Amino acid sequence: MKQIAPDVLLLERPDWGADPVFPRLGGMDDPRSQGRWRNVFRDERLYNIKHHTVGVDTDETRNIWETLDEVKANARRIQTIRPDLGADVPYNFLKYLMADGGIVICEGRGYERAGAHTAGVDAAVPARYFNIAGIATSYAGNFEDYAIDLTPWLPAINQWNAHLKRAFPKLGTATICGYPTCGHRDFSRFSNLNATACPGQHLYRRLGEIRLD
């Protein structure tokens, strides 16, 4: 576990209990690559992309998580819930809004691997694949159907995004939504697979408040 900021805790894959039976995907050791793929260079990350997982907490506070045990169990579920994308978390990171106002981040594909989160290529820049040029953090919950005021978590959310900017110096320099941070739905014109409400209306309308510094 790493304390990224006072209200931001990062759980790496062993911390949340990623099942080692399933190989890590998206990098040079991805068994599907047959040796042709490489890890992503950090200065290639240009788009800061947000998603939601749709799956919610089982208590009354559907988008708020109370314990690390709940977080870990959900991350393990997400590792295997999309076999069509491979038995791995398709996002670079998962984000959990905690009841105390902090956030817990779970490492998915991580810093240097391609994701399986946002289909398509920016036609204006040939070969700029969003799953490589974008870094994706997916909020755990359903932010379309369950209303939530993100205000109490915005300080921690911005601490996480400042961390991402330090890790990826060019993050936010490319955008298709007018803000440094865009939602999955903003990429709909690039692929039918992006025709979605993701990351949900209650998150999407606050993306302009996410800072990278």
N, C-alpha and C positions, 0 to 999 in steps of 0.2 A: 504494500500500500504506500502511496505517496501523497503527502499533503501539498497540493499545488498552490493553495492559498488558504487563508483561515477558514473559509466556508466551502472549499472545493477539495474533495478527497478522490483520488484516482485509484481504482482497483485494477491492477493488471490481471491478465488472464488467469494465472495461478491463484490469485486472491479470490476471484469469484467462482473458481472451480470449473474452468473450461475443460471439457472432456478431451484428453489427449488422444483418444481413439480416432477422433476426427482430425484430419490434417488441417493446418492453417492454410488459408487460401489467399490469393491475390499477390503472392510474391514469387521470387525465383524458385522457391522450393514447393510451390503449388504443384501437386501431382498431375494436374491437367496441362501444365505448361510444356512438358517434355523438353525442359531446358531452354525454352525460347524466351521466357519472361525474365524481367528484372524487377528489383524493388524500385519504388518511386523516389526520385530525388526530392528533397524537401523544398527546393526553390521552384519545383514544378507545380506546387499547390497554389492555385490562384482563386478558386471559388470557395466561399464559406457557405456550405449548404446545410439546411436544417430539415429534418424529417420528424415524424412521430411513428411509434411502433404499432399503434391502434390498440394493442393489448393493454388492459388496465389493471390496477391493483384491485383486489377482490373485496375491499371494505368500502365504506361509504365515500371516502375521499379517493375517487378513482384515479386521479392523476398525481396523488401525493403518496409518498412511500414513508413508512414509519421506521423500519429497521433494516440493518444490513443483510439480515437473513432473507428478507423479502426481495431485496435488490439482487442478491446472488442467485436466488431461485429463478427469478425472472430472466436474468442474463443467461442462465443455463438453458432455459426454455427457448430463448431466441436463437441460441446456437443451432438448434435443430428444427426450428419451426418452418423454415423455407428450404426444403430439400431441392426445389427447382433452382435455387441459387447456390446450392452446395451446403453441406452441413457445417456452416460457420456463420458467425454474425456478419450480415452483409454490409454493415456500416463501419466506419472507422472507430466510432465511439458511441456508447449509449449514455444518456443523461437521465438521472433520477432526481426529481424535486423532492427533497426531504421535508418532513413535518417541522423541523427546527429552522427552516429557512435556508439551509445549506443545500448543496447538491453533491451527489456521488456520480462519478464518471466510471463506466466500465469499459475497459479496452476491448474493442472488437477486432477489426483488421489492423488497427493501430496506425502509427505515424507513417510507415514506409511501404504500405501495401495498397494495391488497387482495391476499391470497393466494388459492390454490386448493387449500388443504391440509386444511381441517376443515369438513365440510358441516354445515349446519343453523343453527337460530336458537334462542336460549334462550327457551323459551316463557314464562318468568317475566318476561322483559323484552322486550316486542315490538320487533322490528326490530334486535335485537342479533345481528347475523350474526357467526359465529365467525371467518370469514375477514377481517373488518374489526376486530372487537373483540379478536381474538387476534393475537399475534405468534408466528410459528412458526420455530423453529430445527430443522433436520433433521440428525441425526447421519449421516454418511456411513458406511455399512456395514450389516450384518445383525446386530442385537443380540438377535434371537430364536434363531437357530440356531447362533451362534458365541459361546461363553462368553468373557467378558472382565471383569476386575476394574477398575472405573473409578477406584479409589482414587488412582493416581498422577496422574490428570488432574483430580481434583476441584478443586484450587486454581485451575487455569486455567478450568475450567468455571464456577466461581463468580465469577471475575473477569469473564467474559463476561456473566453474568447481572446482575452489578452494573452493568455498562455499559448493559445494556438498561434497567435500572431508572432510571438517570440520563436515558436518552433518552426513556423513557415513564414519567412520574411516577406513573401510576395502575396500572402493571403489577403483577399479583398480587393486586389488590384484589377480583377476581372469581375464583372457583374452583368446580369441580364435583367435585373429588377430595379435598378437605380439606387440600391443600397449595397453596402459591402457584404451584407448577409442576405441570401435569397432562400426561398423555400422550394421544395421539390416541385410544386405545382408550376413554378415559374419556368420550368424547363419543358413544359408540355409541348411546345411547338417543335421540339427536336425529336420527339419519339412518342408514339401512341402509348408506350409504357409509362410515360410521365403524365398521362391524363388522369389526374388524381386531385383530391382535396388536401392531400398531405402538404404541409405539416398540421393541418387543421386550422380553422378560422381563429380560434382563441390564441394560438401561437403566431399565426401568420401576420395578424394585424399589429403585432409588437416587434416584428423583425427590424424595423427602422430604429428601434431603441437599443439594439445590440451594438456595442462598441468593440473595436479591435485594439484599443490602446488603453 
